[in-house]
Amino acid sequence: MRRAPGLKRATTDDRRARTTSSDHRRTTLLRRQSDRAVAEVGLALLVGTIGVCSLRLVGLGRLPSGVEVPWWALAVAFGLTQVFTVNIGRGTETHSFSLSEIPLVVGFYLVSPLGVVAARVIGTAVALTAVRRQRPLKVAFNVSLSAAETAAGVMVFRGLIGTGAGTAAVDNPSTWKAAYGAALVASVIGAAGATLLTRLTSGQVDHGDVRRMFIEGTLVGQVANTSLALCAANMLSGSPVALIPLGCVITVLVLAYRGYASLGRRYENLQRLYAFTRETQRHADEDGAVTTMLDAARRLLGAERAELVLIAGDGAGPFVQTRVDAVSERMTEGPFPISELSPVWLAAARTGGGLMLPRTTADPSKRHWLAASGWRDGLAVPFRQEDGIIGIMALADRTTEGATFEPDDLALFSVLVNHAVVALENSRLLGRLQHEALHDALTGLPNRAFFRERVEAALRERTPDQKLAVMLMDLDRFKELNDTLGHHAGDQLLIEVGRRLDLRLPDGATVARLGGDEFAVVLPDVEDVNAAIAVARQLSTALHTPYELGEMTIDAGGSVGIALCPDHGVDASALLQRADIAMYAAKSSGLIEVYAPHRDENSPTRLALASELRTAVKERGLEVWYQPQADAHSGAITGVEALARWKHPQHGWVPPEEFIPVAERSGLIHQLTALVIEEAANQWKRWNEAGLDLEVAVNLSMRNLQDPDLVARIVDRLAEVDMPPAALTLEITESSVVSDPLRTLDTLTQLAESGFVLAVDDFGTGYSSLTYLRQLPVRQVKIDKSFVLGMGLDHGDEAIVRSVIDLGHNLGLAVVAEGVETAGAWRRLAAWGCESVQGFYLSEAVPAPALTDWVSQRWTVHGNLAPTGLAASALAPIRIPLAPAPLRKR
């Protein structure tokens, strides 16, 4: 179904309420003011004319001549000049060019002054009322103007020729200059009055058209008409039969004028069509295009108003009616049922090429249509497309003085309507494209680009004491729903989420879908953070309400993050970024979270660090250091853990707890891990060639385990140095096991089958399920150092350590204790059955050459004997001041 502009859901009671009543009242007020001004000017002209006649013309008789023309004959002549006019000009500034100077100049010589004025008034009034059917107010103004210019002309003529009867004969050339001057004065007054009328009714005057009217109509036309009038007066004084060929000349002249005017109109029509096309191409939105095309058509064809009816759905209704009046005010009404269309619209829809309703029509049906529509005259042309009529466009009430709509106007208007149809379709297409570019195709909500524009607009409009809130939210377990029920169910859920959020938004707020299962809301005016939290709770409640998807009921909550302006940022980018940080904090807490600076891991410093880390990894600017592990019972060195170290060129040593998370978030962890494995494999080969049999351990992150090529890449790297997989221990954190156990189990199984030793690092901090631990193909667990360090201070930590050792043994796993920093801790761990220890008591992480010298000189490896006993003196740790304290194992 095709939708007309503004066509929305509406009840019968509120259809009429959609009219822009304020615009209608303003238009009515302006028209009343215009009519009042026209009436006042007309009255002033009439009073002035009466004054001139009373003071200067009363008592003056006609000039002596051989022929006396009765005043009523002159009135007929004046009436005919009002009926047969030539329109010259363009648009609303078209000038009605008549031959009124001919009877006027004849009257100067052959009729009394008051008789000339009376003939002009009566002849003009009858012609304008009975034939041209002008409005009473306009008839009154035009009659007053005609009386004023006639009285002025007669007064000027009598003043120039004097009162001598003998010198005033029409055949006396000395009187002709008086005739020309008087006719010129009358023409100037008439042109000035027409200009004033245009200014009063339309509020504007084109100065170029005014100049053209004065030159073509007043100067050129007046000279020609006065010359003809003098010929006519002389012939009437001499031989009246000579008026017959003169009449032929006048007729030819009128036809020539009309031909010139017709040729000029054709040229003007081309210019109008070009101007109309340009104007209607300026608007991409449908409402703007409708207003522009109506106003342009109204101005180009000189109508007081233009109207458009757009019909929805195959011409069956409902319809919306839009009109633009003489002051370019737009009014829209509807939608209405198709049965309420006026007769003129129905008649126009049935026509093939359009309907013309001139004010002079004698057709009863057309006169009925005009009366029903409240028009004096009009044009109506259907809006047609390939699938039928989609509307009707009409012009009403021609403003051109003395003119009505003609066939040429209908032809031009039909062409304009065809262009308007194309312009409207283009605007609809552009509107759809613009809507699609700024809205989400699935939910119909604004997309990320549109939402950013809304935030920026709200920031521009915000007052200094006004707060603005941006909320970001995403759904919990959405991926699980997609994987389980399919993307169709996921799409249904997103549509329903968008609908719920949109329904629960406060006035002025905007909700958008940013992508995936992420939505955003902007509140342009909130009192404080508590008000924003209250709105977030309402939205969160909507998200947590169960969803009916087909025959299933789904629970899918969401996490909400909030950032406020100016508290957390004053631009759109900062607010969106900080709301995102708050949202991820909410995912951890399961609550609504407001942005807090201490949670911001994406500060400018960290962003710069990520860029510099990328350069360091690419240029191999990182080092690999090694921390040894020893057998808890013999003290023999059993292996080392390879650890990345970074010495920044400006900031010095950067702690691993700072750059390792940056590498994980930025995706550099893959390159970093590959670099560590490569360096560790090369160092293993050097140790192996030196007779040191050391196992090497390397940490893997969760992102590493998501790499499908991880196993093949590690196997290939070890094969280059002939390092057996069993010599490499791969450590994974307990938290990575818990976050995605299925994917972790699959990757770890492939690693175990390839011969690698797997260990769970930081055990005891991830709250992992024993089921997961039992299913994983691991061979070691490493007790987190936080528990080992607290053994001498907290009985709870001691109990945890003993429990982990017993649990590992019961599952058949070797146990390694990290964080061993005292001989007492070493002894207790050995007594409890812990197989290996690692920590500062043994050694900090050191570069490979230092570790090689230390192992070779002071310790035995594997099968060789360690220093006698386990006394503290025999276990003296290495102390090489190569790394500061913050560079301890991550």
ZAMARGU-4260 file (C-alpha; in steps of 0.2 Angstrom, whole numbers, plus 5000, padded with zeros to 4 digits):
<rodrens>
0) 5000/5000/5000 | 5007/5017/4995 | 5007/5029/5009 | 5004/5048/5007 | 5014/5060/5017
5) 5008/5061/5035 | 4997/5046/5033 | 4997/5038/5050 | 4985/5028/5061 | 4970/5039/5066
10) 4953/5037/5073 | 4938/5045/5065 | 4936/5058/5079 | 4954/5065/5077 | 4956/5065/5058
15) 4950/5083/5058 | 4962/5088/5072 | 4977/5085/5061 | 4974/5101/5052 | 4987/5114/5055
20) 4974/5126/5063 | 4987/5139/5068 | 4993/5140/5049 | 4975/5142/5044 | 4971/5156/5056
25) 4987/5165/5051 | 4982/5163/5032 | 4965/5170/5036 | 4971/5184/5046 | 4984/5189/5032
30) 4970/5188/5019 | 4959/5199/5029 | 4973/5212/5032 | 4976/5212/5013 | 4957/5214/5009
35) 4956/5228/5022 | 4971/5237/5014 | 4964/5235/4996 | 4948/5242/5002 | 4956/5257/5010
40) 4966/5261/4995 | 4951/5259/4984 | 4941/5271/4995 | 4955/5284/4994 | 4956/5283/4975
45) 4937/5285/4975 | 4937/5300/4987 | 4952/5308/4977 | 4942/5306/4960 | 4926/5314/4967
50) 4937/5328/4974 | 4945/5331/4957 | 4928/5330/4948 | 4920/5342/4960 | 4934/5355/4960
55) 4941/5354/4942 | 4928/5346/4930 | 4911/5351/4935 | 4904/5363/4923 | 4916/5359/4909
60) 4907/5354/4893 | 4914/5345/4878 | 4926/5353/4866 | 4918/5360/4850 | 4918/5348/4835
65) 4908/5342/4821 | 4902/5326/4829 | 4895/5322/4847 | 4898/5305/4854 | 4885/5300/4867
70) 4893/5295/4884 | 4884/5278/4884 | 4893/5273/4867 | 4909/5278/4875 | 4904/5266/4890
75) 4902/5252/4878 | 4919/5255/4871 | 4927/5255/4888 | 4918/5239/4892 | 4924/5231/4876
80) 4942/5236/4880 | 4940/5227/4897 | 4934/5211/4889 | 4947/5210/4875 | 4964/5212/4884
85) 4981/5206/4880 | 4991/5199/4895 | 5010/5203/4895 | 5022/5198/4908 | 5025/5182/4919
90) 5019/5173/4934 | 5009/5183/4946 | 5016/5199/4939 | 5007/5198/4922 | 5000/5214/4916
95) 4983/5216/4907 | 4987/5226/4892 | 4971/5234/4885 | 4966/5247/4872 | 4957/5258/4885
100) 4967/5273/4879 | 4958/5273/4863 | 4940/5277/4870 | 4949/5288/4883 | 4957/5300/4870
105) 4942/5300/4859 | 4932/5306/4875 | 4945/5320/4878 | 4939/5328/4862 | 4921/5322/4859
110) 4913/5319/4876 | 4911/5330/4891 | 4924/5327/4906 | 4911/5321/4918 | 4904/5310/4904
115) 4921/5302/4901 | 4923/5298/4919 | 4905/5291/4920 | 4907/5281/4904 | 4924/5273/4911
120) 4916/5269/4928 | 4900/5261/4921 | 4908/5252/4906 | 4922/5245/4917 | 4910/5240/4931
125) 4899/5230/4920 | 4913/5221/4911 | 4922/5216/4927 | 4906/5210/4935 | 4896/5202/4922
130) 4910/5195/4910 | 4926/5193/4920 | 4917/5189/4936 | 4929/5197/4948 | 4927/5197/4966
135) 4916/5212/4973 | 4931/5220/4982 | 4942/5218/4967 | 4929/5226/4956 | 4927/5240/4967
140) 4946/5243/4968 | 4948/5242/4949 | 4933/5254/4946 | 4940/5266/4958 | 4957/5265/4950
145) 4949/5267/4932 | 4940/5283/4938 | 4955/5290/4946 | 4966/5288/4930 | 4952/5294/4919
150) 4949/5310/4930 | 4968/5313/4931 | 4969/5311/4912 | 4955/5323/4908 | 4961/5336/4920
155) 4979/5335/4913 | 4972/5336/4895 | 4961/5351/4899 | 4975/5360/4908 | 4987/5358/4894
160) 4976/5364/4879 | 4968/5379/4889 | 4950/5384/4886 | 4951/5391/4869 | 4938/5383/4858
165) 4946/5386/4842 | 4963/5379/4847 | 4955/5363/4854 | 4950/5355/4838 | 4955/5337/4836
170) 4963/5341/4819 | 4974/5354/4827 | 4991/5345/4829 | 4995/5357/4843 | 4983/5348/4854
175) 4990/5331/4851 | 5004/5333/4863 | 4991/5336/4877 | 4982/5320/4872 | 4999/5310/4873
180) 5003/5318/4890 | 4986/5315/4897 | 4985/5297/4891 | 5003/5294/4898 | 4998/5301/4915
185) 4982/5290/4915 | 4993/5275/4910 | 5006/5278/4924 | 4992/5280/4937 | 4985/5263/4931
190) 5002/5254/4931 | 5006/5261/4949 | 4989/5255/4955 | 4991/5238/4948 | 5008/5237/4956
195) 5001/5243/4972 | 4987/5230/4971 | 5000/5216/4968 | 5010/5222/4983 | 4994/5222/4994
200) 4988/5205/4989 | 5004/5195/4987 | 5016/5205/4999 | 5030/5206/4986 | 5034/5214/4969
205) 5047/5209/4956 | 5055/5225/4951 | 5061/5218/4934 | 5043/5214/4930 | 5037/5231/4936
210) 5050/5239/4924 | 5044/5228/4910 | 5026/5233/4913 | 5029/5251/4913 | 5040/5250/4897
215) 5029/5238/4887 | 5012/5243/4893 | 5013/5261/4898 | 5026/5269/4886 | 5025/5258/4870
220) 5007/5253/4872 | 5001/5271/4877 | 5010/5279/4861 | 5002/5266/4849 | 4985/5267/4857
225) 4984/5286/4858 | 4989/5287/4840 | 4975/5276/4835 | 4963/5286/4846 | 4968/5302/4837
230) 4965/5294/4820 | 4948/5288/4826 | 4943/5306/4833 | 4948/5314/4817 | 4939/5302/4807
235) 4923/5304/4818 | 4925/5323/4816 | 4927/5321/4797 | 4920/5306/4788 | 4914/5292/4800
240) 4915/5279/4786 | 4934/5280/4788 | 4932/5271/4805 | 4929/5255/4796 | 4947/5253/4789
245) 4953/5260/4806 | 4943/5246/4814 | 4952/5233/4803 | 4969/5241/4808 | 4964/5240/4827
250) 4958/5222/4825 | 4975/5217/4816 | 4984/5227/4830 | 4975/5217/4844 | 4978/5201/4835
255) 4997/5206/4833 | 4997/5210/4852 | 4989/5193/4856 | 5001/5184/4845 | 5016/5193/4853
260) 5009/5189/4870 | 5006/5170/4865 | 5024/5169/4859 | 5030/5177/4874 | 5020/5165/4885
265) 5028/5150/4876 | 5045/5156/4880 | 5040/5160/4898 | 5032/5143/4900 | 5049/5135/4895
270) 5057/5146/4908 | 5044/5141/4921 | 5046/5123/4917 | 5065/5124/4920 | 5063/5134/4936
275) 5050/5122/4942 | 5061/5107/4939 | 5075/5115/4948 | 5065/5120/4963 | 5057/5102/4965
280) 5074/5094/4965 | 5080/5102/4980 | 5071/5092/4993 | 5075/5074/4998 | 5061/5072/5010
285) 5043/5069/5004 | 5034/5083/5014 | 5047/5096/5008 | 5045/5091/4990 | 5026/5092/4991
290) 5027/5109/4998 | 5040/5115/4986 | 5031/5109/4970 | 5014/5116/4976 | 5021/5133/4980
295) 5031/5133/4964 | 5016/5128/4953 | 5006/5142/4961 | 5018/5155/4958 | 5023/5150/4941
300) 5005/5150/4935 | 4999/5165/4945 | 4986/5156/4956 | 4981/5161/4974 | 4982/5143/4980
305) 4988/5126/4975 | 4981/5109/4982 | 4986/5091/4981 | 4977/5076/4986 | 4987/5060/4988
310) 4977/5044/4989 | 4984/5028/4998 | 4983/5011/4990 | 4978/5009/4972 | 4966/5024/4972
315) 4955/5017/4985 | 4959/5028/5000 | 4961/5035/5012 | 4967/5052/5006 | 4977/5067/5013
320) 4974/5084/5006 | 4988/5098/5007 | 4986/5116/5001 | 4998/5130/4999 | 4991/5148/4998
325) 4996/5165/4992 | 5007/5168/5007 | 5016/5151/5005 | 5008/5144/5021 | 5005/5125/5020
330) 4990/5116/5028 | 4988/5097/5028 | 4972/5088/5032 | 4968/5070/5034 | 4968/5056/5032
335) 4950/5055/5026 | 4939/5041/5018 | 4939/5042/4999 | 4920/5045/5000 | 4924/5063/5006
340) 4932/5068/4990 | 4924/5084/4983 | 4916/5083/4966 | 4930/5093/4957 | 4943/5079/4963
345) 4932/5065/4957 | 4929/5074/4940 | 4948/5077/4938 | 4952/5059/4941 | 4940/5053/4927
350) 4948/5065/4914 | 4962/5059/4903 | 4972/5075/4903 | 4965/5086/4916 | 4951/5098/4920
355) 4950/5116/4916 | 4937/5127/4925 | 4938/5145/4919 | 4928/5158/4928 | 4918/5162/4912
360) 4912/5145/4910 | 4894/5142/4906 | 4894/5123/4909 | 4882/5120/4924 | 4892/5105/4930
365) 4908/5115/4930 | 4900/5130/4939 | 4893/5118/4952 | 4911/5111/4954 | 4918/5128/4957
370) 4905/5133/4969 | 4907/5116/4979 | 4926/5119/4980 | 4925/5138/4984 | 4935/5142/4968
375) 4933/5156/4956 | 4942/5146/4943 | 4954/5132/4943 | 4965/5118/4935 | 4965/5100/4941
380) 4977/5086/4934 | 4978/5068/4940 | 4994/5062/4948 | 4997/5046/4937 | 5010/5032/4939
385) 5011/5015/4930 | 4999/5007/4943 | 4986/5021/4942 | 4981/5037/4949 | 4990/5041/4966
390) 4982/5059/4968 | 4976/5075/4960 | 4985/5092/4959 | 4975/5108/4957 | 4977/5127/4955
395) 4964/5139/4960 | 4959/5157/4959 | 4970/5165/4945 | 4978/5181/4952 | 4982/5189/4935
400) 4972/5205/4932 | 4958/5202/4920 | 4962/5184/4916 | 4957/5166/4919 | 4964/5149/4916
405) 4966/5145/4897 | 4970/5129/4887 | 4989/5134/4887 | 4989/5135/4906 | 4981/5118/4907
410) 4994/5111/4895 | 5009/5119/4905 | 5001/5113/4921 | 5000/5095/4915 | 5018/5095/4911
415) 5022/5102/4928 | 5012/5088/4936 | 5021/5075/4926 | 5038/5083/4933 | 5030/5083/4950
420) 5026/5065/4949 | 5044/5061/4945 | 5050/5073/4959 | 5039/5065/4972 | 5045/5048/4967
425) 5063/5053/4968 | 5060/5061/4985 | 5051/5045/4991 | 5066/5035/4985 | 5079/5046/4992
430) 5068/5046/5008 | 5069/5027/5009 | 5087/5027/5005 | 5090/5040/5019 | 5079/5030/5031
435) 5088/5014/5027 | 5105/5022/5029 | 5100/5029/5046 | 5090/5014/5053 | 5092/4996/5057
440) 5084/4985/5044 | 5079/4972/5057 | 5071/4982/5071 | 5067/4999/5062 | 5076/5008/5076
445) 5090/5021/5072 | 5107/5014/5069 | 5124/5019/5076 | 5126/5033/5064 | 5109/5041/5067
450) 5111/5038/5086 | 5127/5048/5086 | 5119/5062/5076 | 5105/5062/5090 | 5117/5063/5104
455) 5127/5077/5095 | 5111/5087/5092 | 5106/5084/5110 | 5123/5090/5116 | 5122/5106/5105
460) 5105/5110/5113 | 5109/5106/5131 | 5110/5121/5143 | 5124/5123/5155 | 5114/5117/5170
465) 5106/5102/5160 | 5112/5084/5161 | 5112/5071/5147 | 5113/5053/5149 | 5119/5039/5137
470) 5115/5021/5140 | 5122/5006/5132 | 5115/4988/5135 | 5117/4971/5127 | 5108/4955/5130
475) 5114/4941/5141 | 5116/4924/5133 | 5111/4930/5116 | 5125/4919/5107 | 5118/4904/5116
480) 5101/4907/5110 | 5107/4910/5092 | 5117/4894/5093 | 5103/4884/5101 | 5087/4890/5092
485) 5095/4898/5076 | 5096/4915/5070 | 5078/4917/5066 | 5074/4915/5084 | 5088/4928/5088
490) 5080/4940/5075 | 5063/4938/5083 | 5071/4942/5100 | 5080/4958/5094 | 5064/4964/5086
495) 5054/4962/5102 | 5068/4970/5113 | 5068/4985/5102 | 5049/4986/5103 | 5049/4985/5122
500) 5063/4998/5124 | 5054/5010/5112 | 5037/5008/5122 | 5046/5012/5138 | 5056/5027/5134
505) 5052/5044/5142 | 5047/5058/5130 | 5062/5065/5120 | 5072/5050/5122 | 5079/5040/5108
510) 5083/5021/5107 | 5094/5013/5094 | 5102/4997/5089 | 5120/4998/5087 | 5123/4981/5080
515) 5122/4963/5086 | 5113/4962/5102 | 5119/4980/5108 | 5106/4994/5110 | 5108/5012/5115
520) 5097/5026/5123 | 5100/5044/5124 | 5091/5054/5138 | 5093/5073/5132 | 5087/5080/5149
525) 5089/5070/5166 | 5089/5078/5183 | 5103/5068/5190 | 5112/5051/5190 | 5098/5044/5201
530) 5085/5049/5188 | 5095/5040/5174 | 5097/5025/5185 | 5078/5025/5187 | 5075/5025/5168
535) 5088/5011/5166 | 5079/5000/5179 | 5063/5002/5169 | 5072/4997/5153 | 5080/4983/5162
540) 5064/4976/5169 | 5057/4976/5151 | 5072/4966/5146 | 5071/4953/5160 | 5052/4950/5156
545) 5051/4933/5148 | 5049/4932/5129 | 5037/4922/5119 | 5045/4915/5104 | 5034/4903/5095
550) 5030/4889/5107 | 5044/4893/5119 | 5047/4905/5133 | 5064/4913/5134 | 5073/4922/5148
555) 5085/4935/5141 | 5090/4949/5152 | 5102/4963/5149 | 5116/4973/5156 | 5115/4992/5156
560) 5130/5005/5157 | 5127/5023/5160 | 5137/5039/5156 | 5132/5057/5160 | 5136/5073/5152
565) 5145/5084/5159 | 5151/5072/5173 | 5159/5059/5162 | 5161/5068/5145 | 5155/5082/5134
570) 5156/5074/5117 | 5147/5060/5109 | 5163/5049/5107 | 5168/5050/5125 | 5150/5047/5132
575) 5148/5031/5120 | 5165/5025/5125 | 5162/5027/5144 | 5145/5020/5143 | 5152/5005/5135
580) 5165/5003/5149 | 5151/5004/5162 | 5141/4991/5152 | 5155/4979/5153 | 5157/4982/5171
585) 5138/4978/5173 | 5140/4962/5164 | 5152/4957/5178 | 5141/4963/5192 | 5125/4958/5184
590) 5118/4976/5189 | 5116/4993/5181 | 5132/5002/5182 | 5137/5020/5180 | 5154/5024/5173
595) 5168/5025/5185 | 5186/5031/5180 | 5195/5017/5189 | 5186/5005/5177 | 5193/5013/5162
600) 5205/5002/5154 | 5205/5011/5138 | 5212/5028/5143 | 5223/5037/5131 | 5239/5031/5139
605) 5233/5013/5137 | 5229/5016/5119 | 5246/5024/5116 | 5254/5009/5125 | 5244/4997/5113
610) 5252/5006/5098 | 5269/5006/5105 | 5267/4987/5110 | 5263/4983/5092 | 5279/4991/5086
615) 5289/4982/5100 | 5282/4965/5095 | 5284/4968/5076 | 5302/4974/5079 | 5306/4960/5092
620) 5309/4973/5105 | 5303/4962/5119 | 5314/4950/5129 | 5310/4933/5136 | 5316/4929/5154
625) 5315/4913/5163 | 5311/4909/5181 | 5317/4891/5187 | 5306/4877/5195 | 5314/4865/5207
630) 5309/4848/5214 | 5302/4851/5231 | 5311/4836/5239 | 5328/4835/5230 | 5330/4854/5225
635) 5335/4849/5208 | 5331/4861/5194 | 5317/4853/5184 | 5312/4867/5172 | 5309/4885/5168
640) 5294/4896/5165 | 5297/4908/5150 | 5290/4926/5153 | 5289/4941/5142 | 5298/4957/5148
645) 5297/4974/5139 | 5309/4989/5142 | 5300/5004/5135 | 5313/5016/5127 | 5305/5031/5136
650) 5297/5024/5152 | 5309/5010/5156 | 5302/4993/5162 | 5284/4990/5159 | 5276/4978/5171
655) 5268/4963/5163 | 5252/4966/5172 | 5250/4982/5162 | 5255/4976/5144 | 5249/4958/5144
660) 5230/4964/5146 | 5233/4977/5132 | 5240/4963/5121 | 5224/4953/5125 | 5212/4967/5121
665) 5221/4973/5105 | 5223/4955/5098 | 5242/4957/5099 | 5242/4942/5111 | 5244/4930/5096
670) 5260/4938/5090 | 5267/4940/5107 | 5264/4922/5112 | 5271/4916/5095 | 5287/4927/5099
675) 5289/4919/5117 | 5287/4901/5110 | 5299/4905/5096 | 5312/4912/5109 | 5309/4898/5121
680) 5311/4884/5108 | 5328/4892/5102 | 5334/4894/5120 | 5329/4876/5124 | 5340/4870/5109
685) 5355/4880/5116 | 5353/4873/5133 | 5351/4855/5126 | 5367/4857/5116 | 5375/4863/5132
690) 5370/4847/5141 | 5356/4856/5152 | 5340/4846/5151 | 5327/4859/5156 | 5308/4858/5152
695) 5301/4875/5147 | 5283/4882/5152 | 5274/4895/5142 | 5257/4904/5146 | 5243/4903/5134
700) 5228/4916/5135 | 5210/4912/5131 | 5212/4921/5114 | 5226/4909/5110 | 5215/4894/5113
705) 5202/4902/5101 | 5215/4901/5087 | 5211/4886/5076 | 5229/4885/5069 | 5237/4886/5086
710) 5242/4867/5087 | 5249/4866/5070 | 5258/4883/5072 | 5267/4877/5089 | 5271/4860/5082
715) 5279/4868/5067 | 5289/4880/5077 | 5296/4866/5089 | 5300/4855/5074 | 5312/4868/5067
720) 5323/4866/5082 | 5320/4847/5085 | 5311/4851/5102 | 5300/4837/5107 | 5282/4842/5112
725) 5284/4834/5129 | 5298/4847/5133 | 5285/4861/5132 | 5272/4864/5146 | 5258/4875/5140
730) 5249/4884/5155 | 5231/4890/5154 | 5223/4900/5168 | 5208/4893/5177 | 5197/4907/5172
735) 5200/4903/5154 | 5194/4886/5157 | 5178/4892/5165 | 5174/4905/5152 | 5172/4893/5137
740) 5174/4875/5143 | 5168/4867/5127 | 5180/4876/5115 | 5194/4875/5128 | 5192/4856/5130
745) 5193/4854/5111 | 5209/4864/5109 | 5217/4856/5124 | 5213/4839/5118 | 5222/4843/5102
750) 5237/4849/5111 | 5238/4834/5123 | 5236/4822/5108 | 5251/4831/5100 | 5262/4827/5116
755) 5262/4843/5125 | 5261/4844/5144 | 5246/4854/5150 | 5245/4864/5166 | 5231/4874/5174
760) 5239/4890/5181 | 5233/4901/5195 | 5222/4887/5202 | 5210/4891/5216 | 5205/4909/5209
765) 5193/4904/5195 | 5180/4894/5205 | 5181/4880/5192 | 5170/4865/5192 | 5178/4849/5197
770) 5169/4842/5182 | 5178/4853/5170 | 5195/4849/5179 | 5192/4830/5178 | 5188/4831/5159
775) 5203/4842/5154 | 5218/4832/5148 | 5230/4842/5160 | 5245/4834/5169 | 5248/4848/5182
780) 5240/4861/5193 | 5249/4876/5199 | 5243/4883/5215 | 5241/4902/5214 | 5254/4912/5223
785) 5242/4922/5233 | 5238/4906/5244 | 5256/4901/5245 | 5261/4918/5251 | 5248/4918/5265
790) 5252/4901/5272 | 5261/4908/5287 | 5248/4922/5290 | 5231/4914/5287 | 5226/4896/5292
795) 5213/4897/5278 | 5226/4899/5265 | 5236/4885/5272 | 5220/4874/5271 | 5217/4879/5253
800) 5235/4874/5248 | 5234/4857/5257 | 5217/4854/5249 | 5223/4858/5231 | 5238/4847/5234
805) 5227/4832/5239 | 5214/4836/5225 | 5228/4836/5212 | 5235/4819/5218 | 5217/4812/5219
810) 5215/4817/5201 | 5232/4810/5196 | 5240/4827/5193 | 5257/4834/5198 | 5256/4850/5209
815) 5267/4865/5207 | 5267/4879/5220 | 5271/4897/5215 | 5276/4911/5226 | 5288/4902/5237
820) 5298/4915/5246 | 5304/4907/5262 | 5313/4891/5267 | 5299/4887/5279 | 5286/4887/5265
825) 5297/4876/5254 | 5298/4863/5269 | 5279/4863/5272 | 5275/4861/5254 | 5287/4847/5252
830) 5280/4839/5268 | 5263/4840/5261 | 5268/4831/5245 | 5269/4846/5233 | 5281/4840/5218
835) 5288/4856/5212 | 5291/4874/5219 | 5294/4891/5210 | 5297/4908/5218 | 5308/4921/5223
840) 5317/4910/5236 | 5323/4900/5222 | 5326/4914/5209 | 5317/4929/5201 | 5314/4928/5182
845) 5331/4932/5174 | 5338/4933/5156 | 5344/4916/5149 | 5363/4919/5150 | 5362/4923/5168
850) 5351/4908/5172 | 5362/4896/5162 | 5378/4902/5172 | 5368/4900/5189 | 5361/4883/5185
855) 5378/4877/5179 | 5388/4883/5194 | 5377/4881/5209 | 5363/4868/5205 | 5362/4850/5198
860) 5349/4846/5185 | 5336/4832/5187 | 5346/4816/5191 | 5361/4824/5198 | 5362/4827/5216
865) 5357/4844/5223 | 5367/4852/5237 | 5368/4843/5253 | 5352/4843/5263 | 5338/4856/5262
870) 5345/4869/5274 | 5343/4887/5270 | 5362/4889/5267 | 5361/4875/5254 | 5347/4883/5245
875) 5354/4900/5244 | 5344/4908/5230 | 5351/4918/5216 | 5351/4937/5218 | 5355/4945/5201
880) 5349/4964/5201 | 5343/4963/5183 | 5324/4966/5185 | 5315/4978/5196 | 5302/4971/5208
885) 5287/4976/5197 | 5293/4964/5184 | 5289/4948/5194 | 5280/4934/5185 | 5263/4940/5179
</rodrens>
